[in-house]
Amino acid sequence: MWKDWISVIKPRIMTSNLFGAFAGYCLASRWEFEWPGLAFMLMGAALTIAAASIGNNYLDRFRDVHMERTRNRPLPGGRLNPRIVAGAGMAAGLAGLAVLYVFVNPLSMALGFVGIFVYVVIYTAWLKPTSTWSTSVGGISGAMPPMIGYCGFSNELNLGAWLLFLVMFLWQPPHFWALGILKKDEYRAAGYPLLPVVKGVRRTKWQMLPYVAALFPVTYLLYAHDRVGVAYLLISIVLLGIWFLQCLSGLFTKDDRGWAKASFKFSLYYLTLSFLIIIVETAWR
């Protein structure tokens, strides 16, 4: 059963989001760590991320049975009691918000609340089953962990925090739409009006391009306003150039599945390397 409980908090998403939160903290602090504050920020962020993931699993449990990649999850598989899972999610959320409020700052708590509310209520309960806008709007919640990390040190929503928000917000739709193209038949079977299902694969490929393109000026602004150094600027621009050309090549490929799988993986490489460069670079600046 412990493996099922780990599964409902989505450990891969948890890990990547905490990595982003740590990168945000490094960006704001320049490695002038306040160690208790950093520890409590990561604890509070972990609990709020867990709460959002549990809420998502709880609400999606009926549709998950129609998707090959999700039908064996603990809730649709009947291995966990939905009421107990829902209670655990609410407890995790309240505990995480309390930790952020008491031991970090009220701003970080507010960002944690936004992340939970947007992911569980706006995205999962409302838009995901009803609208193609779910992916774009849901990106707000995914952008919260790096902002929690940043504001956990800065305690203010300054330009650096908003630029970090834009990086995450713009990255998520093309990343998730690549997965949507790869799994569009499963999303159709589950009744989700994902963009590739409703508008088609080619329209989705076109819509990915402006999001990736918009990351170029955001990356430059991070450098121009002295939030990052030249290493981040150059490496990120090269990675974005590769990703943009890869997205562009999707308009001409006949192997949609192979292209979508490659694009999905590269988007993960780009984000991971971007955060890693922030962490390393801020230690030396």
Backbone torsions as a table, in degrees:
resi	resn	phi	psi	omega
1	MET	NA	-30.6	-178.8
2	TRP	-62.9	-31.6	176.9
3	LYS	-67.5	-35.4	177.8
4	ASP	-67.5	-39.2	178.3
5	TRP	-67.1	-37.7	174.8
6	ILE	-63.5	-38.0	-178.5
7	SER	-63.1	-39.5	-175.2
8	VAL	-71.8	-15.6	175.5
9	ILE	-92.4	3.7	177.1
10	LYS	52.5	75.5	-171.6
11	PRO	-60.5	-32.5	178.6
12	ARG	-67.6	-43.7	177.0
13	ILE	-65.2	-40.5	177.3
14	MET	-57.3	-48.2	-177.8
15	THR	-62.4	-47.4	-178.1
16	SER	-65.8	-37.4	179.4
17	ASN	-69.8	-38.4	176.7
18	LEU	-68.6	-33.6	174.7
19	PHE	-62.6	-42.4	176.6
20	GLY	-65.4	-39.3	178.1
21	ALA	-63.4	-41.3	178.1
22	PHE	-65.5	-40.7	177.1
23	ALA	-61.8	-41.4	177.2
24	GLY	-61.9	-40.6	177.8
25	TYR	-63.5	-42.8	178.6
26	CYS	-63.0	-40.2	-179.0
27	LEU	-62.6	-39.8	-179.0
28	ALA	-77.7	-36.5	-170.6
29	SER	-93.7	-17.8	-173.8
30	ARG	55.0	37.2	178.5
31	TRP	68.0	16.0	170.5
32	GLU	-88.1	69.7	-169.3
33	PHE	-69.5	139.2	163.4
34	GLU	-101.1	96.3	-165.6
35	TRP	-58.4	-43.7	176.6
36	PRO	-63.3	-40.3	178.7
37	GLY	-63.6	-40.4	177.7
38	LEU	-63.1	-44.9	-179.1
39	ALA	-62.7	-44.8	-179.5
40	PHE	-69.8	-33.5	176.8
41	MET	-62.2	-45.9	-179.7
42	LEU	-66.3	-38.0	178.1
43	MET	-64.5	-49.2	-179.9
44	GLY	-63.2	-41.6	178.4
45	ALA	-63.3	-42.1	179.7
46	ALA	-60.6	-42.0	-179.1
47	LEU	-68.3	-39.7	178.9
48	THR	-69.9	-37.7	176.8
49	ILE	-63.8	-43.4	177.8
50	ALA	-60.2	-43.1	-179.8
51	ALA	-61.8	-43.0	179.6
52	ALA	-64.7	-42.6	-179.8
53	SER	-65.7	-41.4	178.4
54	ILE	-63.8	-43.7	177.8
55	GLY	-61.1	-39.5	177.4
56	ASN	-63.3	-45.8	178.6
57	ASN	-62.6	-40.3	-178.9
58	TYR	-64.0	-46.6	-176.7
59	LEU	-74.5	-28.0	-178.0
60	ASP	-87.4	-0.9	-167.8
61	ARG	-61.0	-31.4	-178.0
62	PHE	-77.1	-36.4	178.0
63	ARG	-80.1	-26.1	-179.2
64	ASP	-60.6	-26.4	-178.6
65	VAL	-66.7	-17.2	-178.3
66	HIS	-93.2	-2.4	-178.2
67	MET	-114.0	132.0	-176.1
68	GLU	-59.9	-40.2	-175.0
69	ARG	-78.6	-9.8	-176.7
70	THR	-122.6	-11.5	-172.5
71	ARG	-66.5	-19.2	179.8
72	ASN	-97.0	10.6	174.7
73	ARG	-63.5	158.7	-173.2
74	PRO	-57.7	-36.9	-178.4
75	LEU	-75.8	-53.3	176.7
76	PRO	-64.9	-25.9	177.9
77	GLY	-79.0	-7.2	176.6
78	GLY	76.9	18.0	-177.1
79	ARG	-91.4	-13.5	177.0
80	LEU	-127.9	147.2	178.8
81	ASN	-77.2	121.9	-177.3
82	PRO	-57.4	-37.8	-179.0
83	ARG	-66.0	-40.3	179.1
84	ILE	-67.2	-40.4	178.4
85	VAL	-63.1	-44.7	178.8
86	ALA	-61.7	-41.7	177.8
87	GLY	-63.5	-39.9	178.7
88	ALA	-65.3	-38.0	178.8
89	GLY	-64.1	-44.5	178.8
90	MET	-64.8	-39.5	178.6
91	ALA	-64.1	-43.4	178.5
92	ALA	-62.1	-42.1	-179.6
93	GLY	-63.5	-47.1	179.8
94	LEU	-63.7	-41.2	179.7
95	ALA	-65.2	-43.3	179.9
96	GLY	-63.1	-44.2	178.8
97	LEU	-65.0	-37.6	178.5
98	ALA	-64.9	-43.2	178.9
99	VAL	-61.2	-46.2	-179.7
100	LEU	-63.6	-41.2	-177.6
101	TYR	-68.1	-46.4	-172.9
102	VAL	-79.7	-42.4	-169.7
103	PHE	-106.1	-10.5	178.9
104	VAL	-116.1	-88.2	173.0
105	ASN	-168.2	158.4	-178.0
106	PRO	-61.3	-30.7	179.3
107	LEU	-63.2	-44.5	177.8
108	SER	-62.8	-38.1	176.3
109	MET	-62.4	-42.1	179.4
110	ALA	-63.0	-40.7	178.0
111	LEU	-65.3	-39.0	176.1
112	GLY	-62.3	-40.8	177.9
113	PHE	-64.0	-43.0	177.9
114	VAL	-59.1	-43.7	-179.8
115	GLY	-59.9	-46.7	179.6
116	ILE	-65.2	-47.9	-175.5
117	PHE	-63.0	-45.4	-178.6
118	VAL	-66.5	-42.7	-175.9
119	TYR	-70.3	-42.9	-174.9
120	VAL	-84.4	-48.5	-172.8
121	VAL	-87.7	-56.4	-175.2
122	ILE	-70.5	-49.0	-176.0
123	TYR	-79.0	-61.4	-171.7
124	THR	-71.2	-49.7	-173.8
125	ALA	-78.4	-33.3	-172.8
126	TRP	-104.9	-65.5	-168.3
127	LEU	-80.0	-36.7	-175.5
128	LYS	-57.9	-41.5	178.6
129	PRO	-85.5	-2.9	-171.1
130	THR	-128.4	-19.3	-168.0
131	SER	-146.5	147.5	174.1
132	THR	-71.8	-12.2	179.7
133	TRP	-77.8	-2.9	-175.3
134	SER	-58.1	-42.3	-176.3
135	THR	-65.0	-45.8	-178.2
136	SER	-66.7	-49.3	-178.6
137	VAL	-67.3	-37.8	179.2
138	GLY	-62.6	-19.6	177.8
139	GLY	-61.5	-21.0	177.7
140	ILE	-61.0	-44.0	-177.9
141	SER	-66.9	-39.5	180.0
142	GLY	-66.9	-20.1	179.5
143	ALA	-86.2	-6.3	-176.0
144	MET	-72.6	-43.0	-176.9
145	PRO	-55.7	-46.5	176.3
146	PRO	-62.8	-34.2	177.7
147	MET	-69.6	-37.0	175.6
148	ILE	-60.5	-43.5	177.7
149	GLY	-62.2	-45.5	-178.7
150	TYR	-64.1	-50.9	-177.0
151	CYS	-74.9	-17.6	174.2
152	GLY	-61.8	-26.4	175.2
153	PHE	-99.9	-46.9	-173.3
154	SER	-76.4	-30.6	-176.6
155	ASN	57.7	31.0	175.3
156	GLU	-156.6	148.2	177.8
157	LEU	-90.7	77.1	179.9
158	ASN	-92.6	-172.7	-175.4
159	LEU	-59.1	-39.6	179.7
160	GLY	-59.3	-41.4	179.6
161	ALA	-63.9	-43.0	-177.6
162	TRP	-70.9	-35.5	176.8
163	LEU	-67.2	-39.0	175.9
164	LEU	-63.7	-39.3	175.1
165	PHE	-58.2	-45.1	-177.5
166	LEU	-65.0	-37.5	177.6
167	VAL	-57.1	-49.2	-178.3
168	MET	-70.9	-40.7	-177.8
169	PHE	-63.7	-41.8	-178.4
170	LEU	-76.9	-28.8	-178.3
171	TRP	-70.0	-35.4	-168.1
172	GLN	-67.5	-45.6	-178.6
173	PRO	-58.4	-50.4	179.0
174	PRO	-65.3	-31.1	176.3
175	HIS	-63.9	-49.4	-175.5
176	PHE	-75.5	-33.2	178.8
177	TRP	-65.8	-30.7	174.9
178	ALA	-62.1	-43.3	175.3
179	LEU	-64.9	-38.2	179.4
180	GLY	-62.3	-38.2	176.3
181	ILE	-65.8	-42.1	-179.2
182	LEU	-64.4	-34.6	-174.7
183	LYS	-116.1	26.4	-171.7
184	LYS	-61.8	-34.2	179.8
185	ASP	-66.0	-36.4	178.0
186	GLU	-68.9	-42.1	178.3
187	TYR	-64.9	-35.8	177.0
188	ARG	-65.3	-43.5	-180.0
189	ALA	-63.6	-32.6	-179.9
190	ALA	-82.7	-8.4	178.4
191	GLY	85.5	19.5	179.1
192	TYR	-89.1	125.5	-180.0
193	PRO	-82.8	57.4	178.3
194	LEU	-67.6	152.8	-175.1
195	LEU	-52.3	-47.0	178.4
196	PRO	-62.3	-28.7	179.7
197	VAL	-74.5	-43.4	-173.7
198	VAL	-86.3	-46.1	-174.2
199	LYS	-100.0	-14.0	179.3
200	GLY	98.9	162.9	-175.2
201	VAL	-68.4	-43.8	-176.8
202	ARG	-64.4	-41.7	177.4
203	ARG	-61.7	-39.4	179.1
204	THR	-63.4	-41.8	178.5
205	LYS	-61.2	-42.8	177.2
206	TRP	-62.2	-38.6	-175.8
207	GLN	-74.4	-20.4	176.5
208	MET	-69.5	-32.1	-171.8
209	LEU	-61.2	-49.0	-178.1
210	PRO	-64.3	-29.4	178.1
211	TYR	-67.1	-46.1	178.5
212	VAL	-65.5	-41.8	179.8
213	ALA	-60.9	-37.5	-178.2
214	ALA	-67.4	-19.3	178.1
215	LEU	-70.5	-23.0	179.2
216	PHE	-62.1	-55.6	179.5
217	PRO	-64.4	-33.2	178.1
218	VAL	-63.9	-42.0	177.4
219	THR	-61.3	-43.5	178.9
220	TYR	-64.5	-39.4	-180.0
221	LEU	-64.5	-36.2	174.9
222	LEU	-58.8	-39.4	179.0
223	TYR	-75.7	-44.5	-176.2
224	ALA	-62.3	-31.3	179.9
225	HIS	-98.5	20.1	171.2
226	ASP	61.1	30.2	174.0
227	ARG	-85.5	-31.3	178.2
228	VAL	-131.1	167.7	-180.0
229	GLY	-100.1	-172.7	-175.0
230	VAL	-68.6	-29.0	179.5
231	ALA	-63.1	-46.2	178.0
232	TYR	-61.8	-44.6	-178.2
233	LEU	-58.6	-52.4	-174.1
234	LEU	-67.9	-46.6	-177.2
235	ILE	-66.7	-41.6	-179.9
236	SER	-66.3	-39.5	179.1
237	ILE	-64.0	-41.1	177.9
238	VAL	-63.4	-46.8	179.8
239	LEU	-62.8	-41.4	177.9
240	LEU	-65.3	-38.0	177.7
241	GLY	-61.2	-42.2	178.0
242	ILE	-64.5	-44.5	-179.0
243	TRP	-64.5	-42.5	-179.9
244	PHE	-63.1	-44.2	178.8
245	LEU	-64.9	-35.7	177.3
246	GLN	-64.7	-42.9	177.2
247	CYS	-63.5	-41.0	179.3
248	LEU	-62.9	-37.5	-179.5
249	SER	-66.0	-22.2	178.4
250	GLY	-63.2	-23.5	178.9
251	LEU	-70.8	-16.6	-174.5
252	PHE	-115.9	-7.8	-177.7
253	THR	-80.5	154.3	173.4
254	LYS	-103.5	-10.4	-180.0
255	ASP	-101.5	79.7	-176.3
256	ASP	-62.5	-40.0	-177.8
257	ARG	-67.1	-46.2	179.1
258	GLY	-62.7	-41.4	179.1
259	TRP	-65.9	-44.7	-178.7
260	ALA	-62.7	-40.5	179.0
261	LYS	-63.7	-42.6	179.5
262	ALA	-66.6	-41.1	179.8
263	SER	-66.1	-41.4	179.0
264	PHE	-60.8	-46.1	-179.3
265	LYS	-65.1	-42.0	-177.6
266	PHE	-67.0	-33.9	177.5
267	SER	-61.5	-35.7	176.3
268	LEU	-68.4	-41.2	177.5
269	TYR	-60.7	-43.9	-178.8
270	TYR	-59.9	-49.1	-176.2
271	LEU	-66.6	-43.7	-179.6
272	THR	-61.5	-45.9	179.8
273	LEU	-66.2	-37.1	179.0
274	SER	-61.2	-47.4	178.7
275	PHE	-65.4	-39.5	-179.9
276	LEU	-63.1	-40.5	178.8
277	ILE	-64.5	-41.2	176.9
278	ILE	-58.3	-46.4	-178.0
279	ILE	-62.4	-47.1	-177.3
280	VAL	-71.1	-45.1	-174.8
281	GLU	-65.4	-41.1	-179.1
282	THR	-66.4	-21.5	177.7
283	ALA	-72.0	-21.1	-174.7
284	TRP	-108.9	-5.9	-176.6
285	ARG	-92.4	NA	NA
